[in-house]
Structure formats: C-alpha cells, structure tokens
Amino acid sequence: MSSMSRREADVRRILEEPQPTVPPDLYGEALRRGGRMLRRRRAARRLFWLVLFAAAVAFVVWASLAQPWVEPPSETTPPLTGW
C-alpha cells in the first residue's frame, strides 16, 4: 500500500466515524469573541490614524516655527566696518 492510498484510507476512516457533538453555546461564544476582536482592531486602527495625524500636525507646527530650510546667519566672521 503506497503512502498516498494509506493517507486516503486514514482520511476516509476519520470522515466515516461519528463526529463529536458541538456544545450548544459554542456559536454564541464564538460570535461574542469575534465581535470583541473586531472592536479591538477597529479601536487600534483609529488610534493609529489619530497618532499619525497628531504627529503630522506636530511636524507642520514645528517646521513652520523652526523653519529648518532657512540658512542660519553666519556667526564665524565679524562684519567689516570702517573701510
């Protein structure tokens, strides 16, 4: 008997056996847990977007106040006066 036919025979035997009964409250419990998991994912996603938006606003405010693109005044050489 090859390994493939042995596997098929095992699967057929498992499928032909009587299946265990499902607890009556399993559906409700799964529905409750799934709903809770979806609410947590939705809250985490909203929190992520809120933090990302706050970081973007903070960066724009900092950039508008600090103006990092402007070249700072030179302080290495004194101004020439009295020529």
Helices and strands as residue ranges (DSSP letters): H 3-16, H 26-66
